[in-house]
Amino acid sequence: MAAQPETPPGSNPAAPVDQVVDWDFAARTAARLVSPGPQVSADEALEIVAALRRAAATAHPHVQSVTGLSTEAGQGVLVVDRPGWARANAMAFRTLLEPVIAESFQKRGVAGTRFGPVNFGAIGSRVTGAEVGALLSVLASRVLGQYDAFAATGPHGQGGRLLLVAPTIVSIERELAVEPADFRLWVCLHEETHRVQFTANPWLAEHLQGEVRALVSELMLEPSQLADRLAATARSLPELLRPGHAADPDSPNSGMPLLDAIQSPEQRRRLAGVTAVMSLLEGHADVVMDEVGPQVVPTVQVIRQRFNRRRSGRGALDQLLRKLLGLDAKARQYADGAKFVRGVVERAGMDGFNAVWSSPETLPRPAEIADPQAWLRRVHG
C-alpha cells in the first residue's frame, strides 16, 4: 500500500465533513450552474422583495388562527436568489452531517489526517462538491421556499430562518398565470406554518435532526460511501425530476441510493419514522394554506388546482433529504399527510390534533399516517 500524504506541520487539517464534501465548492458550483430566473428590472426586484416580506408578515396571524399554535411573529425572513438558497442549504446539510462523519472518522482512527484510509482528500472532496452543487442547482430552480429549522442557534431550537426564493416564486406564478399577490401569500402561508410548527414546539427540530443523523450513521459503513451516494443521486436527479417520472422501488435506476443500503429492521423502522414525521409536517402545512380560505387568498382554489398539476416539491431541505435517503419511495405515504391531518381534525378538532406536538411519543407512527383513527385511539384513548 502506498504511503498516505501527511498533513504539513503547522497546518490545520480540514474537518472530516469537509474531507468528504467540499461544501463551499458545492455552493459555488450550484451558483454557476443554476439559471438566475426571470429577468426583472432593479425596481421590479425591489418591489418583489418587499412584497414577499409583506406576505410573510401577513401570513403569521392567519397561521396562528388556523393552527391554534401560539408563537411570536418571525424575525428571520430572508428573501434570496437561487445561488443564495443553494449556499444556505449546502451549509445546513453540512451542519446536519458534521457530527455523523466526525464520529465515523474517529471510529476508524483517521480524524487527524487530511488523507485517511477512506482515500478522500482535497481532490475527492472537490469532485463530490461538484456533484452536490449540481444537485443543488437543479433543486434551486424548483424550490419556492423553506423554513430551515436546522439553522437554529438558540438553546432550545429557536432562531431558524424562513427562506423565500424570489426568482422561483416569480417564475412559477407566471407559468401558472395566477394572481401574484395571492400566490405569494399562499406560498408564505405554507412556509410560515413550518416556522410555527418548529418554534411552537422547540423539541421538534432536535428530534428530527437526531433521527436523520442516526439513520445516516447507520447507513454509512465508510465515510466515503456518503460521497458515492451523493454522486449517484446527483447524476440521476435530472431523470428523477422529469415531469411525469414515477420512481419504481424495484428498478435499479429508481434513484434511491441510500435506501439500497437499508437491510436491518431497525434501519427500516427509523426510515419509516422519519417519513411519517415529514408526512405530518407537509400535510399540516398543506391543510393550513388551504384552510385560510378565499377571504384571505381570493384565488386559492385556482392556485391549488393549477399548482397540483405541476407540483415541484415541498420544503427544500426536506426534498433534498428525500432524494438522498430514498424517501421518494414513500411518496404515497408522504401525500397522505394532509389526509391524516384532516381525518384527525374532523374527529377531534384542531385542539385534539394539536396533541401531536406534545412529544416524540405523540407523533404519528408510520401505520397511523394512513389510519388517523388508530392515532386517536392511541393518543386520546
C-alpha positions as CSV (number, residue, x, y, z in Angstrom):
1,M,0.0,0.0,0.0
2,A,1.3,3.4,-0.9
3,A,2.1,5.8,1.9
4,Q,-0.6,8.4,2.5
5,P,0.5,12.1,2.3
6,E,1.0,13.7,5.7
7,T,-0.6,16.9,6.8
8,P,2.2,19.6,6.7
9,P,3.4,20.7,10.1
10,G,1.5,23.7,11.5
11,S,-1.4,23.4,9.1
12,N,-5.0,22.9,10.1
13,P,-6.4,19.7,8.5
14,A,-9.9,20.0,7.1
15,A,-12.7,18.9,9.3
16,P,-13.9,15.3,8.4
17,V,-17.2,16.6,7.0
18,D,-15.1,18.8,4.6
19,Q,-12.9,15.9,3.6
20,V,-15.9,14.1,2.3
21,V,-17.6,17.0,0.5
22,D,-16.2,20.5,-0.3
23,W,-19.3,22.3,0.7
24,D,-18.1,25.8,-0.3
25,F,-17.2,24.4,-3.8
26,A,-20.7,22.8,-3.9
27,A,-22.3,26.2,-3.3
28,R,-20.1,27.9,-5.9
29,T,-20.9,25.1,-8.4
30,A,-24.6,25.5,-7.8
31,A,-24.4,29.2,-8.3
32,R,-22.5,28.7,-11.6
33,L,-25.0,26.1,-13.0
34,V,-28.4,27.4,-11.8
35,S,-30.4,29.6,-14.1
36,P,-30.9,33.1,-12.5
37,G,-34.6,33.0,-13.2
38,P,-36.9,35.6,-14.8
39,Q,-35.4,38.9,-16.0
40,V,-36.8,41.8,-14.0
41,S,-35.6,45.4,-13.6
42,A,-33.9,46.7,-10.5
43,D,-37.1,48.5,-9.4
44,E,-39.2,45.3,-10.0
45,A,-36.8,43.3,-8.0
46,L,-37.0,45.7,-5.0
47,E,-40.8,45.6,-5.2
48,I,-40.9,41.8,-5.3
49,V,-38.6,41.5,-2.3
50,A,-40.8,44.0,-0.4
51,A,-44.0,42.2,-1.4
52,L,-42.6,38.8,-0.2
53,R,-41.7,40.3,3.1
54,R,-45.2,41.7,3.5
55,A,-46.7,38.4,2.6
56,A,-44.6,36.6,5.2
57,A,-45.7,39.1,7.8
58,T,-49.4,38.8,6.7
59,A,-49.3,35.0,6.9
60,H,-48.4,34.8,10.6
61,P,-51.7,35.7,12.3
62,H,-53.7,33.5,9.8
63,V,-51.5,30.5,10.5
64,Q,-51.9,31.1,14.2
65,S,-55.6,31.3,13.9
66,V,-56.0,28.1,11.9
67,T,-53.4,26.0,13.8
68,G,-54.1,27.2,17.3
69,L,-50.4,27.3,17.9
70,S,-49.1,30.5,19.6
71,T,-45.7,31.8,18.5
72,E,-44.0,35.2,18.0
73,A,-44.0,36.6,14.5
74,G,-41.0,35.5,12.5
75,Q,-37.9,37.7,12.6
76,G,-35.6,35.7,10.3
77,V,-37.3,36.1,6.9
78,L,-34.7,36.1,4.1
79,V,-35.7,36.7,0.5
80,V,-32.9,35.1,-1.5
81,D,-31.9,34.3,-5.1
82,R,-31.2,30.8,-6.3
83,P,-27.5,30.9,-5.5
84,G,-28.3,32.2,-2.0
85,W,-30.6,29.3,-1.4
86,A,-28.0,26.8,-2.6
87,R,-25.4,28.2,-0.2
88,A,-27.8,28.2,2.7
89,N,-28.7,24.6,2.1
90,A,-25.1,23.4,1.5
91,M,-24.2,24.9,4.9
92,A,-27.4,23.4,6.5
93,F,-26.6,20.0,5.1
94,R,-23.0,20.3,6.3
95,T,-24.2,21.1,9.8
96,L,-26.6,18.1,9.7
97,L,-23.8,15.6,8.6
98,E,-20.9,17.0,10.6
99,P,-21.2,15.0,13.8
100,V,-22.1,11.8,11.9
101,I,-19.0,12.0,9.7
102,A,-16.7,13.1,12.5
103,E,-17.8,10.1,14.6
104,S,-17.3,7.7,11.6
105,F,-13.8,9.1,11.1
106,Q,-12.9,8.7,14.8
107,K,-14.0,5.1,14.9
108,R,-11.6,4.4,12.1
109,G,-8.7,6.5,13.6
110,V,-8.5,8.9,10.7
111,A,-9.8,12.1,12.3
112,G,-6.4,13.8,12.5
113,T,-5.3,13.2,8.9
114,R,-6.2,15.0,5.8
115,F,-6.0,11.8,3.8
116,G,-7.1,8.7,5.6
117,P,-7.8,5.1,4.6
118,V,-11.1,6.3,3.1
119,N,-9.0,7.8,0.3
120,F,-10.6,11.1,0.4
121,G,-8.7,14.4,0.3
122,A,-8.8,17.7,-1.5
123,I,-9.4,16.3,-4.9
124,G,-12.1,13.8,-3.8
125,S,-14.0,16.3,-1.8
126,R,-13.9,18.8,-4.6
127,V,-15.3,16.2,-7.0
128,T,-18.1,15.3,-4.6
129,G,-18.7,19.0,-4.0
130,A,-19.3,19.4,-7.7
131,E,-21.8,16.6,-7.7
132,V,-23.6,18.1,-4.7
133,G,-23.5,21.5,-6.4
134,A,-25.1,20.1,-9.5
135,L,-27.9,18.6,-7.4
136,L,-28.5,21.9,-5.5
137,S,-28.6,23.8,-8.8
138,V,-31.5,21.7,-10.0
139,L,-33.4,22.0,-6.8
140,A,-32.7,25.7,-6.5
141,S,-34.7,26.3,-9.7
142,R,-37.7,24.4,-8.3
143,V,-38.0,25.3,-4.6
144,L,-40.3,28.1,-3.7
145,G,-39.2,28.5,0.0
146,Q,-38.4,26.7,3.2
147,Y,-38.2,27.0,6.9
148,D,-34.6,26.0,7.7
149,A,-35.1,24.6,11.2
150,F,-31.6,23.1,11.3
151,A,-30.1,26.6,11.1
152,A,-31.4,27.2,14.6
153,T,-28.9,28.8,17.0
154,G,-31.0,29.2,20.2
155,P,-30.6,26.9,23.2
156,H,-34.0,25.3,22.6
157,G,-34.0,25.3,18.8
158,Q,-35.2,28.9,18.2
159,G,-33.5,31.0,15.6
160,G,-34.3,29.1,12.4
161,R,-34.8,31.1,9.2
162,L,-37.5,31.4,6.6
163,L,-36.1,31.4,3.1
164,L,-38.2,32.7,0.2
165,V,-36.7,32.1,-3.3
166,A,-37.9,35.1,-5.2
167,P,-36.9,34.1,-8.8
168,T,-38.6,30.7,-8.5
169,I,-41.8,32.2,-6.9
170,V,-42.0,34.7,-9.8
171,S,-41.2,32.1,-12.4
172,I,-44.0,29.7,-11.2
173,E,-46.6,32.4,-10.7
174,R,-46.0,33.5,-14.3
175,E,-46.1,29.9,-15.5
176,L,-49.4,29.2,-13.7
177,A,-50.8,32.6,-14.8
178,V,-52.1,33.2,-11.2
179,E,-52.6,36.5,-9.3
180,P,-49.0,37.3,-8.0
181,A,-50.2,38.8,-4.6
182,D,-52.4,35.8,-3.9
183,F,-49.7,33.2,-4.9
184,R,-47.0,34.9,-2.8
185,L,-49.2,34.9,0.3
186,W,-50.3,31.3,-0.4
187,V,-46.6,30.2,-0.5
188,C,-45.9,32.2,2.7
189,L,-48.8,30.5,4.5
190,H,-47.2,27.1,3.8
191,E,-43.7,28.1,4.9
192,E,-44.9,30.1,7.9
193,T,-46.8,27.0,9.0
194,H,-43.5,25.2,9.1
195,R,-41.9,28.0,11.1
196,V,-44.8,27.9,13.6
197,Q,-44.5,24.1,13.8
198,F,-40.9,24.3,15.0
199,T,-40.9,27.4,17.0
200,A,-44.1,26.5,19.0
201,N,-42.6,23.1,19.7
202,P,-38.9,23.6,20.4
203,W,-38.1,19.9,20.8
204,L,-39.2,19.1,17.2
205,A,-36.1,20.2,15.3
206,E,-33.7,18.4,17.7
207,H,-35.8,15.2,17.5
208,L,-36.0,15.2,13.7
209,Q,-32.3,16.1,13.4
210,G,-31.3,13.3,15.7
211,E,-33.4,10.8,13.8
212,V,-31.9,11.8,10.4
213,R,-28.4,11.7,11.8
214,A,-28.9,8.3,13.4
215,L,-30.3,6.9,10.1
216,V,-27.4,8.3,8.1
217,S,-24.9,7.0,10.7
218,E,-26.4,3.5,10.5
219,L,-26.2,3.5,6.7
220,M,-22.6,4.8,6.5
221,L,-20.2,1.8,6.7
222,E,-17.4,4.0,5.5
223,P,-17.2,7.8,5.2
224,S,-16.5,7.7,1.5
225,Q,-19.9,5.9,1.0
226,L,-21.6,9.2,1.6
227,A,-19.7,10.7,-1.4
228,D,-20.7,7.8,-3.6
229,R,-24.3,8.1,-2.6
230,L,-24.4,11.9,-3.2
231,A,-22.7,11.5,-6.6
232,A,-25.1,8.8,-7.7
233,T,-28.1,10.9,-6.6
234,A,-26.8,13.9,-8.4
235,R,-26.3,12.0,-11.6
236,S,-29.8,10.5,-11.5
237,L,-31.6,13.7,-10.4
238,P,-32.4,15.1,-13.9
239,E,-34.4,11.9,-14.6
240,L,-35.9,11.8,-11.2
241,L,-37.2,15.4,-11.6
242,R,-38.5,14.8,-15.2
243,P,-42.2,15.7,-15.3
244,G,-44.3,12.5,-15.1
245,H,-41.5,10.4,-13.6
246,A,-42.6,7.9,-11.1
247,A,-40.0,6.1,-9.0
248,D,-40.1,2.3,-9.2
249,P,-38.8,0.8,-6.0
250,D,-37.9,-2.4,-7.8
251,S,-36.0,-0.6,-10.6
252,P,-32.1,-0.4,-10.4
253,N,-32.5,3.2,-11.6
254,S,-35.1,4.2,-9.1
255,G,-32.9,6.9,-7.6
256,M,-32.8,5.6,-4.1
257,P,-29.1,5.3,-3.4
258,L,-29.2,5.2,0.4
259,L,-32.4,3.1,0.5
260,D,-30.4,0.3,-1.2
261,A,-28.2,0.1,1.8
262,I,-31.1,-0.5,4.3
263,Q,-31.1,-4.1,5.5
264,S,-31.8,-4.3,9.2
265,P,-35.3,-4.0,10.7
266,E,-34.1,-1.1,12.8
267,Q,-32.9,0.9,9.8
268,R,-36.3,0.3,8.1
269,R,-38.1,1.3,11.2
270,R,-36.1,4.6,11.5
271,L,-36.6,5.4,7.9
272,A,-40.4,4.9,8.2
273,G,-40.4,7.1,11.3
274,V,-38.6,9.9,9.5
275,T,-41.0,9.6,6.6
276,A,-44.0,9.8,8.9
277,V,-42.8,13.0,10.6
278,M,-42.2,14.6,7.2
279,S,-45.6,13.5,6.1
280,L,-47.1,15.1,9.1
281,L,-45.2,18.4,8.7
282,E,-46.0,18.8,5.0
283,G,-49.6,17.6,5.3
284,H,-50.2,20.0,8.1
285,A,-48.8,22.9,6.1
286,D,-50.9,22.0,3.0
287,V,-54.1,21.9,5.1
288,V,-53.3,25.3,6.7
289,M,-52.6,27.0,3.4
290,D,-55.9,25.9,2.0
291,E,-58.0,26.3,5.2
292,V,-57.2,30.0,5.4
293,G,-59.6,30.3,2.5
294,P,-60.7,32.7,-0.2
295,Q,-61.5,35.5,2.3
296,V,-57.7,35.9,2.6
297,V,-56.5,34.4,-0.7
298,P,-59.3,35.1,-3.1
299,T,-58.0,32.8,-5.9
300,V,-56.9,30.0,-3.6
301,Q,-58.9,27.3,-5.4
302,V,-57.4,28.3,-8.8
303,I,-53.9,28.3,-7.4
304,R,-54.3,24.9,-5.8
305,Q,-55.7,23.3,-8.9
306,R,-53.0,24.7,-11.2
307,F,-50.2,24.1,-8.7
308,N,-51.1,20.5,-8.2
309,R,-50.7,19.9,-11.9
310,R,-47.1,20.8,-11.8
311,R,-46.1,20.3,-8.2
312,S,-42.4,20.9,-7.9
313,G,-41.7,19.7,-4.4
314,R,-42.1,20.6,-0.8
315,G,-39.7,22.0,1.7
316,A,-36.2,22.4,0.3
317,L,-34.1,20.6,2.8
318,D,-36.9,18.0,3.1
319,Q,-36.8,17.5,-0.7
320,L,-33.0,17.1,-0.6
321,L,-33.2,14.6,2.2
322,R,-36.0,12.6,0.4
323,K,-33.7,12.3,-2.6
324,L,-30.7,11.3,-0.6
325,L,-32.4,8.9,1.8
326,G,-34.8,7.4,-0.7
327,L,-37.9,8.9,0.9
328,D,-39.5,9.3,-2.6
329,A,-40.2,5.6,-2.4
330,K,-42.7,6.5,0.3
331,A,-44.4,9.1,-1.9
332,R,-47.9,7.7,-1.3
333,Q,-47.4,7.9,2.5
334,Y,-45.9,11.3,2.2
335,A,-49.0,12.5,0.3
336,D,-51.2,11.0,2.9
337,G,-50.0,13.6,5.5
338,A,-52.8,16.0,4.6
339,K,-55.4,13.2,4.8
340,F,-54.1,12.3,8.3
341,V,-54.4,15.9,9.5
342,R,-57.9,16.3,8.1
343,G,-59.0,12.9,9.4
344,V,-57.9,13.8,12.9
345,V,-59.3,17.3,12.8
346,E,-62.7,16.1,11.6
347,R,-62.9,13.7,14.6
348,A,-61.2,15.6,17.4
349,G,-61.0,19.2,16.2
350,M,-57.8,21.2,16.0
351,D,-57.2,21.2,19.7
352,G,-57.4,17.4,19.6
353,F,-55.0,17.3,16.7
354,N,-52.5,19.5,18.4
355,A,-51.8,16.8,20.9
356,V,-49.5,15.5,18.1
357,W,-47.0,18.2,19.2
358,S,-46.8,17.1,22.8
359,S,-43.7,14.9,22.5
360,P,-41.9,12.5,20.2
361,E,-44.2,9.8,21.6
362,T,-47.3,11.5,20.3
363,L,-46.1,11.9,16.7
364,P,-47.9,9.6,14.3
365,R,-46.4,6.2,13.8
366,P,-45.9,5.1,10.1
367,A,-49.0,3.0,10.0
368,E,-51.1,5.8,11.6
369,I,-50.5,8.2,8.8
370,A,-53.0,6.2,6.7
371,D,-55.2,5.5,9.7
372,P,-56.0,8.6,11.7
373,Q,-58.4,6.7,14.0
374,A,-55.5,4.5,15.1
375,W,-53.6,7.6,16.3
376,L,-56.7,8.9,18.0
377,R,-57.1,5.6,19.9
378,R,-53.5,5.6,21.0
379,V,-53.2,9.2,22.0
380,H,-56.7,10.1,23.2
381,G,-57.9,6.7,24.3
